Amino acid sequence: SINDKKLQFLQKLRDEAHRFAISFHQNTKKKQDLKSSNLVNLGLSSGVIQKLLAYYGNFESIYKADFKDLAMLVGKKVAQKIKEN
């Protein structure tokens, strides 16, 4: 009946929105993990990375941050590692 077709349409719409949300989240997570691994490769601990993310909000802001600000937050050695890469 017509109600069944409407219901099927809404279910397909819901399923597609759900699929899109999941794939978007997975892709975002992959990008974030890759950027995080770059900082791990520099020798930064996960605690330092979390501290930087909590303060700056994202990886791009961390890399663009001023050396003095980074040094005050995580120390000169760590700030130097970040700025060298």
Secondary structure, DSSP 4 states (H G I P E B T S, - for coil): -HHHHHHHHHHHHHHHHHHHHHHHHHHHHHHHHHHHHHHHHTT--HHHHHHHHHHHSSHHHHHHS-HHHHHHHH-HHHHHHHHH-
